[in-house]
Amino acid sequence: MMKLFGHPGSTCTRKVLFSLEETGTPYELTLVDIMKGEHKSPEHIARQPFGQLPAIDDDGFKMYESRAMARYIDEKAGFKLTPKDAQQRAKMEQWVSVETSDFTPAAMTFIYDGVFKRAQTPEAMKSAGEKLEAAVAVIDKTLAESGKPFLVGDQFTIADIAYAPYIEYATMTAAKDIFAKYPQFTAWWGRVSSRPAWQKIRTKGF
Ligand SMILES: N[C@@H](CCC(=O)N[C@@H](CS)C(=O)NCC(=O)O)C(=O)O
């Protein structure tokens, strides 16, 4: 049985939980309580050398990095969340890169400020707002042009999963006003967030 070490409220843990639930992979979540600093314990650093969440132990196979874990989980499940076509798969990777490089750093500034109450400077908020809006506008335009339900087309993929934990928390901040300006982005988030797998895990937060 796959053991996941993380916290149900942590964004990176949630990417892995979403992948596990979507693929129907049996798993056991062991709480590493980030609120109590347990992610910095020697026991957890042995699993994740950067002292971060999450990590997995799949019958002795140990790894970390949430996006890499999502790919591993999906491959084991027979590629339910990965397009078979090379070009579609390349697009999935493109959107995961946009999430990692462009979307998430900006969204996290809003999340630190508005959810975790670590006040950010007005300059940081302004810069994050511009970067977030640029990414949201690109996603909105892509969806409008394709007319398809998900980032890579008709198939729900790891690319859609990668954004979900950040959008969920960002909608609890001033970032929601940016999202609201983009109807295709908003409709896509409606489709992603209404998936039973997401509904199951989103309620188990902090
Ligand atoms: N690139 C890593 C990032 C992991 C990460 O930043 N985890 C956060 C929780 S979502 C964490 O443990 N933060 C505490 C810290 O960095 O000390 C991944 O995707 O797994």
The ligand as a Gaussian input file, in Angstrom:
#p B3LYP/6-31G(d) Opt

LIG

0 1
 N        8.755000      21.195000      -4.859000
 C        8.206000      20.573000      -3.659000
 C        7.752000      21.690000      -2.742000
 C        7.297000      21.176000      -1.434000
 C        6.826000      22.302000      -0.513000
 O        7.136000      23.490000      -0.707000
 N        6.045000      21.901000       0.504000
 C        5.544000      22.847000       1.457000
 C        4.131000      22.519000       1.846000
 S        3.021000      22.663000       0.461000
 C        6.394000      22.765000       2.705000
 O        6.701000      21.701000       3.179000
 N        6.747000      23.929000       3.250000
 C        7.483000      24.030000       4.460000
 C        8.917000      24.404000       4.252000
 O        9.356000      24.581000       3.107000
 O        9.609000      24.518000       5.261000
 C        7.063000      19.636000      -4.047000
 O        6.386000      19.930000      -5.039000
 O        6.841000      18.605000      -3.403000

